[in-house]
Amino acid sequence: MKIRDKKDFDEINVFGQGEPNDGFAQYFSGESFLNVLNNSQEHGGIFAANVTFEPGCRNNWHIHHAATGGGQMLICTAGEGWYQEEGKEAVSLTPGTVINIRPEVKHWHGAKKDSWFSHIALEVPGTDCRNEWCEPVSEEEYGKCS
Protein backbone atom coordinates (compact mmCIF):
# COMPACT_ATOMS: atom_id res chain seq x y z
CA MET A 1 0.00 0.00 0.00
CA LYS A 2 1.38 3.39 -0.99
CA ILE A 3 1.78 5.74 1.94
CA ARG A 4 2.45 9.41 1.26
CA ASP A 5 1.72 10.78 4.74
CA LYS A 6 4.74 10.47 7.06
CA LYS A 7 2.65 10.19 10.23
CA ASP A 8 0.66 7.28 8.76
CA PHE A 9 3.88 5.63 7.61
CA ASP A 10 5.52 5.94 11.04
CA GLU A 11 2.58 4.07 12.58
CA ILE A 12 3.18 0.97 10.41
CA ASN A 13 6.99 1.12 10.13
CA VAL A 14 7.38 -1.51 12.87
CA PHE A 15 11.20 -1.54 12.88
CA GLY A 16 11.46 2.23 13.17
CA GLN A 17 12.99 4.93 11.00
CA GLY A 18 16.29 5.24 12.84
CA GLU A 19 18.77 8.02 12.18
CA PRO A 20 19.56 9.95 8.99
CA ASN A 21 21.75 7.75 6.79
CA ASP A 22 24.48 10.39 6.62
CA GLY A 23 27.34 7.90 6.25
CA PHE A 24 25.94 6.72 2.91
CA ALA A 25 24.07 9.87 1.81
CA GLN A 26 26.43 10.36 -1.14
CA TYR A 27 25.10 7.09 -2.61
CA PHE A 28 21.41 8.03 -2.38
CA SER A 29 19.15 10.35 -4.37
CA GLY A 30 16.93 11.81 -1.63
CA GLU A 31 16.85 11.20 2.10
CA SER A 32 17.19 7.79 3.69
CA PHE A 33 17.33 6.62 7.30
CA LEU A 34 19.07 3.68 8.95
CA ASN A 35 18.02 1.70 12.02
CA VAL A 36 20.67 -0.94 12.75
CA LEU A 37 18.96 -4.07 14.08
CA ASN A 38 21.96 -6.40 14.36
CA ASN A 39 25.66 -5.59 14.20
CA SER A 40 27.56 -8.20 12.19
CA GLN A 41 30.68 -8.05 14.34
CA GLU A 42 28.67 -8.76 17.48
CA HIS A 43 26.27 -11.43 16.16
CA GLY A 44 27.89 -14.13 14.08
CA GLY A 45 28.57 -12.24 10.88
CA ILE A 46 25.03 -11.12 9.98
CA PHE A 47 24.35 -7.40 9.62
CA ALA A 48 20.68 -6.35 9.55
CA ALA A 49 19.22 -2.85 9.30
CA ASN A 50 15.86 -1.30 8.57
CA VAL A 51 16.36 1.21 5.76
CA THR A 52 13.67 3.86 5.25
CA PHE A 53 13.40 5.90 2.05
CA GLU A 54 11.41 9.11 1.61
CA PRO A 55 9.18 9.17 -1.52
CA GLY A 56 11.36 9.15 -4.65
CA CYS A 57 14.56 8.26 -2.78
CA ARG A 58 16.71 5.44 -4.13
CA ASN A 59 20.27 4.27 -3.81
CA ASN A 60 22.84 4.27 -6.60
CA TRP A 61 23.51 1.26 -8.73
CA HIS A 62 25.77 -1.01 -6.72
CA ILE A 63 27.32 -4.47 -6.59
CA HIS A 64 27.92 -6.74 -3.59
CA HIS A 65 31.19 -8.52 -4.31
CA ALA A 66 32.34 -11.70 -2.54
CA ALA A 67 34.93 -14.42 -3.11
CA THR A 68 32.47 -16.97 -1.68
CA GLY A 69 28.94 -16.58 -0.34
CA GLY A 70 27.87 -12.98 0.07
CA GLY A 71 25.11 -10.94 -1.50
CA GLN A 72 22.15 -9.26 0.12
CA MET A 73 18.55 -10.02 1.09
CA LEU A 74 15.80 -7.39 1.25
CA ILE A 75 12.64 -7.98 3.29
CA CYS A 76 10.07 -5.30 2.50
CA THR A 77 8.17 -4.16 5.58
CA ALA A 78 6.22 -0.93 4.87
CA GLY A 79 5.15 1.29 1.98
CA GLU A 80 6.08 0.63 -1.65
CA GLY A 81 9.36 0.63 -3.55
CA TRP A 82 11.33 -0.67 -6.52
CA TYR A 83 14.16 -3.14 -7.06
CA GLN A 84 15.96 -3.43 -10.38
CA GLU A 85 18.84 -5.51 -11.68
CA GLU A 86 20.85 -4.19 -14.59
CA GLY A 87 19.30 -5.26 -17.91
CA LYS A 88 15.99 -6.33 -16.32
CA GLU A 89 12.62 -4.71 -15.64
CA ALA A 90 12.06 -3.13 -12.23
CA VAL A 91 10.18 -5.22 -9.65
CA SER A 92 7.51 -3.61 -7.45
CA LEU A 93 8.21 -4.01 -3.72
CA THR A 94 5.38 -4.22 -1.18
CA PRO A 95 5.26 -5.46 2.42
CA GLY A 96 6.14 -9.15 2.50
CA THR A 97 8.21 -9.13 -0.70
CA VAL A 98 11.60 -10.81 -0.26
CA ILE A 99 14.42 -10.18 -2.73
CA ASN A 100 17.55 -12.33 -2.78
CA ILE A 101 20.45 -10.53 -4.46
CA ARG A 102 23.28 -12.74 -5.56
CA PRO A 103 26.83 -11.41 -5.36
CA GLU A 104 28.19 -9.67 -8.46
CA VAL A 105 24.71 -8.49 -9.60
CA LYS A 106 24.50 -4.76 -10.34
CA HIS A 107 21.24 -3.38 -8.94
CA TRP A 108 19.46 -0.57 -7.08
CA HIS A 109 16.44 -0.25 -4.77
CA GLY A 110 14.35 2.52 -3.25
CA ALA A 111 10.95 4.13 -2.77
CA LYS A 112 8.28 4.76 -5.37
CA LYS A 113 7.75 8.42 -6.24
CA ASP A 114 4.55 8.63 -4.22
CA SER A 115 5.26 6.47 -1.16
CA TRP A 116 7.50 6.16 1.85
CA PHE A 117 9.23 2.76 1.89
CA SER A 118 11.15 0.54 4.32
CA HIS A 119 12.96 -2.75 3.98
CA ILE A 120 15.22 -4.78 6.18
CA ALA A 121 18.59 -5.23 4.48
CA LEU A 122 20.54 -8.35 5.44
CA GLU A 123 24.16 -8.83 4.41
CA VAL A 124 24.67 -12.47 3.47
CA PRO A 125 27.86 -13.78 5.11
CA GLY A 126 30.76 -14.67 2.85
CA THR A 127 34.47 -14.15 2.37
CA ASP A 128 36.10 -10.99 1.05
CA CYS A 129 32.71 -9.22 0.96
CA ARG A 130 32.66 -5.61 -0.14
CA ASN A 131 30.23 -3.20 -1.73
CA GLU A 132 31.00 -1.26 -4.92
CA TRP A 133 28.96 1.91 -5.34
CA CYS A 134 28.38 2.89 -8.95
CA GLU A 135 26.57 5.71 -10.76
CA PRO A 136 23.25 7.20 -9.60
CA VAL A 137 20.03 5.86 -11.09
CA SER A 138 19.14 8.45 -13.73
CA GLU A 139 15.80 10.25 -13.76
CA GLU A 140 15.11 8.52 -17.10
CA GLU A 141 15.78 5.05 -15.64
CA TYR A 142 13.73 5.79 -12.54
CA GLY A 143 10.91 7.29 -14.61
CA LYS A 144 10.54 4.00 -16.56
CA CYS A 145 9.45 2.21 -13.39
CA SER A 146 5.68 1.82 -13.42
C-alpha positions as CSV (number, residue, x, y, z in Angstrom):
1,M,0.0,0.0,0.0
2,K,1.4,3.4,-1.0
3,I,1.8,5.7,1.9
4,R,2.5,9.4,1.3
5,D,1.7,10.8,4.7
6,K,4.7,10.5,7.1
7,K,2.6,10.2,10.2
8,D,0.7,7.3,8.8
9,F,3.9,5.6,7.6
10,D,5.5,5.9,11.0
11,E,2.6,4.1,12.6
12,I,3.2,1.0,10.4
13,N,7.0,1.1,10.1
14,V,7.4,-1.5,12.9
15,F,11.2,-1.5,12.9
16,G,11.5,2.2,13.2
17,Q,13.0,4.9,11.0
18,G,16.3,5.2,12.8
19,E,18.8,8.0,12.2
20,P,19.6,9.9,9.0
21,N,21.7,7.7,6.8
22,D,24.5,10.4,6.6
23,G,27.3,7.9,6.3
24,F,25.9,6.7,2.9
25,A,24.1,9.9,1.8
26,Q,26.4,10.4,-1.1
27,Y,25.1,7.1,-2.6
28,F,21.4,8.0,-2.4
29,S,19.1,10.4,-4.4
30,G,16.9,11.8,-1.6
31,E,16.8,11.2,2.1
32,S,17.2,7.8,3.7
33,F,17.3,6.6,7.3
34,L,19.1,3.7,9.0
35,N,18.0,1.7,12.0
36,V,20.7,-0.9,12.7
37,L,19.0,-4.1,14.1
38,N,22.0,-6.4,14.4
39,N,25.7,-5.6,14.2
40,S,27.6,-8.2,12.2
41,Q,30.7,-8.1,14.3
42,E,28.7,-8.8,17.5
43,H,26.3,-11.4,16.2
44,G,27.9,-14.1,14.1
45,G,28.6,-12.2,10.9
46,I,25.0,-11.1,10.0
47,F,24.3,-7.4,9.6
48,A,20.7,-6.3,9.6
49,A,19.2,-2.8,9.3
50,N,15.9,-1.3,8.6
51,V,16.4,1.2,5.8
52,T,13.7,3.9,5.3
53,F,13.4,5.9,2.1
54,E,11.4,9.1,1.6
55,P,9.2,9.2,-1.5
56,G,11.4,9.2,-4.7
57,C,14.6,8.3,-2.8
58,R,16.7,5.4,-4.1
59,N,20.3,4.3,-3.8
60,N,22.8,4.3,-6.6
61,W,23.5,1.3,-8.7
62,H,25.8,-1.0,-6.7
63,I,27.3,-4.5,-6.6
64,H,27.9,-6.7,-3.6
65,H,31.2,-8.5,-4.3
66,A,32.3,-11.7,-2.5
67,A,34.9,-14.4,-3.1
68,T,32.5,-17.0,-1.7
69,G,28.9,-16.6,-0.3
70,G,27.9,-13.0,0.1
71,G,25.1,-10.9,-1.5
72,Q,22.1,-9.3,0.1
73,M,18.6,-10.0,1.1
74,L,15.8,-7.4,1.2
75,I,12.6,-8.0,3.3
76,C,10.1,-5.3,2.5
77,T,8.2,-4.2,5.6
78,A,6.2,-0.9,4.9
79,G,5.2,1.3,2.0
80,E,6.1,0.6,-1.7
81,G,9.4,0.6,-3.5
82,W,11.3,-0.7,-6.5
83,Y,14.2,-3.1,-7.1
84,Q,16.0,-3.4,-10.4
85,E,18.8,-5.5,-11.7
86,E,20.8,-4.2,-14.6
87,G,19.3,-5.3,-17.9
88,K,16.0,-6.3,-16.3
89,E,12.6,-4.7,-15.6
90,A,12.1,-3.1,-12.2
91,V,10.2,-5.2,-9.6
92,S,7.5,-3.6,-7.4
93,L,8.2,-4.0,-3.7
94,T,5.4,-4.2,-1.2
95,P,5.3,-5.5,2.4
96,G,6.1,-9.1,2.5
97,T,8.2,-9.1,-0.7
98,V,11.6,-10.8,-0.3
99,I,14.4,-10.2,-2.7
100,N,17.6,-12.3,-2.8
101,I,20.4,-10.5,-4.5
102,R,23.3,-12.7,-5.6
103,P,26.8,-11.4,-5.4
104,E,28.2,-9.7,-8.5
105,V,24.7,-8.5,-9.6
106,K,24.5,-4.8,-10.3
107,H,21.2,-3.4,-8.9
108,W,19.5,-0.6,-7.1
109,H,16.4,-0.3,-4.8
110,G,14.4,2.5,-3.3
111,A,10.9,4.1,-2.8
112,K,8.3,4.8,-5.4
113,K,7.8,8.4,-6.2
114,D,4.5,8.6,-4.2
115,S,5.3,6.5,-1.2
116,W,7.5,6.2,1.8
117,F,9.2,2.8,1.9
118,S,11.1,0.5,4.3
119,H,13.0,-2.7,4.0
120,I,15.2,-4.8,6.2
121,A,18.6,-5.2,4.5
122,L,20.5,-8.4,5.4
123,E,24.2,-8.8,4.4
124,V,24.7,-12.5,3.5
125,P,27.9,-13.8,5.1
126,G,30.8,-14.7,2.9
127,T,34.5,-14.2,2.4
128,D,36.1,-11.0,1.1
129,C,32.7,-9.2,1.0
130,R,32.7,-5.6,-0.1
131,N,30.2,-3.2,-1.7
132,E,31.0,-1.3,-4.9
133,W,29.0,1.9,-5.3
134,C,28.4,2.9,-8.9
135,E,26.6,5.7,-10.8
136,P,23.2,7.2,-9.6
137,V,20.0,5.9,-11.1
138,S,19.1,8.4,-13.7
139,E,15.8,10.3,-13.8
140,E,15.1,8.5,-17.1
141,E,15.8,5.1,-15.6
142,Y,13.7,5.8,-12.5
143,G,10.9,7.3,-14.6
144,K,10.5,4.0,-16.6
145,C,9.4,2.2,-13.4
146,S,5.7,1.8,-13.4
